Amino acid sequence: MAHWNEIAAEFRREAIPCELGEKLSLHTSFRIGGPARLFCEPQNKRQLTAALAICRRHKVRFYLLGNGTNILFADEGFDGAIVHIGAAMGGIFRQGRTLTADAGASLSRVCVVAANEGLSGLEFAFGIPGCVGGAVYMNAGAYGGEIKDVLSSVTFLDETGAEQTLPAKELALGYRTSAFEHRPWCILSASFFLREDNSNSIRMRMADYGRRRTEKQPLDMPSAGSTFKRPQGAYAGALIEQCGLRGCAIGGAQISEKHCGFIVNTGNATCADVLSLAETVCKIVTEQTGFALEKEIRVVR
Ligand SMILES: Cc1cc2nc3c(=O)[nH]c(=O)nc-3n(C[C@H](O)[C@H](O)[C@H](O)COP(=O)(O)OP(=O)(O)OC[C@H]3O[C@@H](n4cnc5c(N)ncnc54)[C@H](O)[C@@H]3O)c2cc1C
């Protein structure tokens, strides 16, 4: 049995900011999730390494959290430590045509820096609300582009706490998946190999993608983005709409009126509401169209 007060004391001895019982709804774009036993925010690589070592020594579960924009935490919360890698670990550096960003850097900020530097290739990612660690883990993508197209290498802490760098081609990047899904590795930074282009042209493409998002997506409501992956040969949102499920709700969870691919939180949704709605939608879509939907959002219990 973990003694969370003792573990928190160890974090504080390392000067790692941490809280006991922090509500996870405060740290996810869905605004859903009960308390974590411990929530910590390492401010640098030394603290991050120490945080993971403490968790391993005490044999407690830990979960790496980026910007929390693809996660559905349980209403009961998380029986372990949440390690939040945020803006404090968000440096961005250029070397030639390579832009290297720390895991906590916001993806949109990386896009803006790339544009200012006259480096093209990341425009598709502008407006994806995650940070670099989460984007690499998920191989985030939009408008025909994905992280895999521009990623050259990733530096991470492996299961022993040792730092490693691997080229992108060794990271099993696929549609919304990567090697990080199957290994307890903590991404420290990612390097993107980009093309030189005129800054204004890059900014215009980013603005166009931004406009398309605002027009199509329910950005004014809490969600975790597309609830389901795109099944081969179809779009999840179109299938859900075709089944007449637009606006369909269970508790506070609703199929967005604006974009059927999103489940939104209308104010008081629970994790149970979202899961129950997602299951109902999957069942109806399979019965009526023959397509099987798979969740894109990560459900963490
Ligand atoms: C309105 C909206 C629009 C969206 N649009 C898109 C879109 O167009 N395309 C798209 O692909 N996604 C989209 N998303 C989903 C989400 O933004 C992306 O998946 C994003 O890449 C997740 O990043 P994050 O930092 O929020 O990760 P989180 O949600 O915090 O985490 C996602 C996963 O990454 C892991 N992780 C996070 N950081 C690290 C790290 N440092 N090391 C190892 N693992 C880590 C977590 O453990 C978790 O399993 C959207 C979401 C919203 C709310």
Ligand as a Chemical Component Dictionary entry (heavy atoms), coordinates in Angstrom:
data_LIG
# 
_chem_comp.id                   LIG 
_chem_comp.type                 NON-POLYMER 
_chem_comp.pdbx_formal_charge   0 
_chem_comp.three_letter_code    LIG 
# 
loop_
_chem_comp_atom.comp_id 
_chem_comp_atom.atom_id 
_chem_comp_atom.alt_atom_id 
_chem_comp_atom.type_symbol 
_chem_comp_atom.charge 
_chem_comp_atom.model_Cartn_x 
_chem_comp_atom.model_Cartn_y 
_chem_comp_atom.model_Cartn_z 
_chem_comp_atom.pdbx_ordinal 
LIG C1  C1  C 0 -10.857 20.599 -29.907 1  
LIG C2  C2  C 0 -9.859  19.511 -30.170 2  
LIG C3  C3  C 0 -9.388  19.318 -31.466 3  
LIG C4  C4  C 0 -8.475  18.298 -31.740 4  
LIG N1  N1  N 0 -8.031  18.132 -33.011 5  
LIG C5  C5  C 0 -7.145  17.139 -33.283 6  
LIG C6  C6  C 0 -6.658  16.947 -34.606 7  
LIG O1  O1  O 0 -7.006  17.665 -35.540 8  
LIG N2  N2  N 0 -5.777  15.937 -34.817 9  
LIG C7  C7  C 0 -5.345  15.117 -33.811 10 
LIG O2  O2  O 0 -4.545  14.207 -34.080 11 
LIG N3  N3  N 0 -5.792  15.290 -32.542 12 
LIG C8  C8  C 0 -6.661  16.271 -32.255 13 
LIG N4  N4  N 0 -7.115  16.438 -30.966 14 
LIG C9  C9  C 0 -6.670  15.511 -29.919 15 
LIG C10 C10 C 0 -5.387  15.945 -29.157 16 
LIG O3  O3  O 0 -5.256  17.357 -29.147 17 
LIG C11 C11 C 0 -4.142  15.318 -29.767 18 
LIG O4  O4  O 0 -4.181  13.903 -29.711 19 
LIG C12 C12 C 0 -2.860  15.790 -29.044 20 
LIG O5  O5  O 0 -1.752  15.337 -29.757 21 
LIG C13 C13 C 0 -2.780  15.291 -27.614 22 
LIG O6  O6  O 0 -1.757  16.021 -26.977 23 
LIG P1  P1  P 0 -1.791  16.316 -25.409 24 
LIG O7  O7  O 0 -0.553  17.039 -25.048 25 
LIG O8  O8  O 0 -3.055  16.963 -25.021 26 
LIG O9  O9  O 0 -1.715  14.821 -24.864 27 
LIG P2  P2  P 0 -2.515  14.180 -23.660 28 
LIG O10 O10 O 0 -3.973  14.170 -23.988 29 
LIG O11 O11 O 0 -2.110  14.794 -22.377 30 
LIG O12 O12 O 0 -1.942  12.691 -23.729 31 
LIG C14 C14 C 0 -2.205  11.873 -24.863 32 
LIG C15 C15 C 0 -1.344  10.603 -24.707 33 
LIG O13 O13 O 0 0.031   10.973 -24.812 34 
LIG C16 C16 C 0 0.759   10.501 -23.679 35 
LIG N5  N5  N 0 1.808   11.492 -23.389 36 
LIG C17 C17 C 0 1.655   12.829 -23.210 37 
LIG N6  N6  N 0 2.851   13.400 -22.997 38 
LIG C18 C18 C 0 3.781   12.401 -23.040 39 
LIG C19 C19 C 0 5.198   12.350 -22.876 40 
LIG N7  N7  N 0 5.934   13.443 -22.635 41 
LIG N8  N8  N 0 5.817   11.131 -22.995 42 
LIG C20 C20 C 0 5.085   9.999  -23.268 43 
LIG N9  N9  N 0 3.754   9.997  -23.392 44 
LIG C21 C21 C 0 3.109   11.177 -23.293 45 
LIG C22 C22 C 0 -0.276  10.419 -22.553 46 
LIG O14 O14 O 0 0.129   9.497  -21.557 47 
LIG C23 C23 C 0 -1.504  9.951  -23.326 48 
LIG O15 O15 O 0 -1.502  8.556  -23.474 49 
LIG C24 C24 C 0 -8.023  17.456 -30.678 50 
LIG C25 C25 C 0 -8.491  17.668 -29.376 51 
LIG C26 C26 C 0 -9.407  18.690 -29.115 52 
LIG C27 C27 C 0 -9.870  18.903 -27.700 53 
# 
loop_
_chem_comp_bond.comp_id 
_chem_comp_bond.atom_id_1 
_chem_comp_bond.atom_id_2 
_chem_comp_bond.value_order 
_chem_comp_bond.pdbx_ordinal 
LIG C1  C2  SING 1  
LIG C2  C3  SING 2  
LIG C2  C26 DOUB 3  
LIG C3  C4  DOUB 4  
LIG C4  N1  SING 5  
LIG C4  C24 SING 6  
LIG N1  C5  DOUB 7  
LIG C5  C6  SING 8  
LIG C5  C8  SING 9  
LIG C6  O1  DOUB 10 
LIG C6  N2  SING 11 
LIG N2  C7  SING 12 
LIG C7  O2  DOUB 13 
LIG C7  N3  SING 14 
LIG N3  C8  DOUB 15 
LIG C8  N4  SING 16 
LIG N4  C9  SING 17 
LIG N4  C24 SING 18 
LIG C9  C10 SING 19 
LIG C10 O3  SING 20 
LIG C10 C11 SING 21 
LIG C11 O4  SING 22 
LIG C11 C12 SING 23 
LIG C12 O5  SING 24 
LIG C12 C13 SING 25 
LIG C13 O6  SING 26 
LIG O6  P1  SING 27 
LIG P1  O7  DOUB 28 
LIG P1  O8  SING 29 
LIG P1  O9  SING 30 
LIG O9  P2  SING 31 
LIG P2  O10 DOUB 32 
LIG P2  O11 SING 33 
LIG P2  O12 SING 34 
LIG O12 C14 SING 35 
LIG C14 C15 SING 36 
LIG C15 O13 SING 37 
LIG C15 C23 SING 38 
LIG O13 C16 SING 39 
LIG C16 N5  SING 40 
LIG C16 C22 SING 41 
LIG N5  C17 SING 42 
LIG N5  C21 SING 43 
LIG C17 N6  DOUB 44 
LIG N6  C18 SING 45 
LIG C18 C19 SING 46 
LIG C18 C21 DOUB 47 
LIG C19 N7  SING 48 
LIG C19 N8  DOUB 49 
LIG N8  C20 SING 50 
LIG C20 N9  DOUB 51 
LIG N9  C21 SING 52 
LIG C22 O14 SING 53 
LIG C22 C23 SING 54 
LIG C23 O15 SING 55 
LIG C24 C25 DOUB 56 
LIG C25 C26 SING 57 
LIG C26 C27 SING 58 
# 
